[in-house]
Amino acid sequence: MVTLRLFASVREIAGQNQIDFHAQTVGEVIQQAVEKFGSDFASILPVCRIWVNGNPAHEDDEVFDGDEVAILPPVSGGA
């Protein structure tokens, strides 16, 4: 199983901070998440960064049992 971790606005859209999927690539993890969380989730993905085990990743990168995929939306704030 691959753990998908969600942060900030992506987490709010999904209503949870992590979920496990059976997948072989980052793209498969993302597709399964879109199927589960819907169009609002899909619409924010183009501006997000995707990481696997703390390293920048692409949709065609392989993932293995125990890996962690993180979706990080852009964050703003401060004064």
C-alpha positions in Angstrom: 0.0 0.0 0.0 1.1 3.6 -0.8 0.1 6.3 1.6 -1.2 9.6 0.1 -0.8 12.5 2.5 -2.8 15.7 1.9 -2.0 19.2 3.2 -3.8 22.5 3.5 -6.5 23.2 1.0 -6.2 19.8 -0.6 -6.8 18.2 2.8 -9.8 20.4 3.3 -11.3 19.4 0.0 -10.7 15.7 0.7 -11.9 15.8 4.2 -9.0 13.8 5.5 -5.2 14.1 5.8 -4.2 10.7 4.4 -5.4 7.6 2.7 -3.8 4.4 1.4 -4.0 3.1 -2.2 -2.7 0.1 -4.1 -0.8 1.7 -7.0 2.4 1.2 -9.1 3.0 4.9 -10.1 2.4 8.3 -8.7 -0.1 8.9 -11.5 -2.2 5.9 -10.4 -2.2 7.2 -6.8 -3.4 10.6 -8.1 -6.0 9.1 -10.4 -7.5 7.0 -7.6 -7.6 10.1 -5.3 -9.4 12.1 -8.1 -11.9 9.2 -8.4 -12.5 9.2 -4.6 -12.5 13.0 -3.9 -14.0 14.4 -7.1 -13.8 17.4 -9.4 -12.9 20.0 -6.8 -9.9 17.9 -5.8 -8.9 17.4 -9.5 -9.2 21.2 -10.2 -6.5 22.1 -7.6 -3.9 19.5 -8.6 -2.4 21.5 -11.5 -1.0 24.1 -9.0 0.2 21.5 -6.5 3.6 20.0 -5.9 3.9 16.2 -5.6 6.5 14.5 -3.5 7.4 10.9 -2.9 9.3 10.1 0.3 10.3 13.8 0.6 11.6 14.1 -3.0 10.0 15.9 -5.9 8.1 13.4 -8.1 6.4 13.1 -11.5 3.3 11.1 -12.3 5.2 8.4 -14.2 7.5 7.7 -11.2 7.1 4.2 -9.7 5.9 3.8 -6.1 6.3 0.8 -3.8 4.6 -0.6 -0.7 5.4 1.7 2.2 6.1 4.8 0.1 4.5 8.1 1.0 3.1 10.4 -1.7 2.4 14.0 -0.6 0.4 16.6 -2.4 1.3 20.1 -1.4 -0.8 23.0 -2.7 0.6 26.5 -2.9 0.5 28.3 0.5 0.2 32.0 1.1 0.1 34.0 4.3 2.1 36.2 6.5 1.9 39.9 7.0 
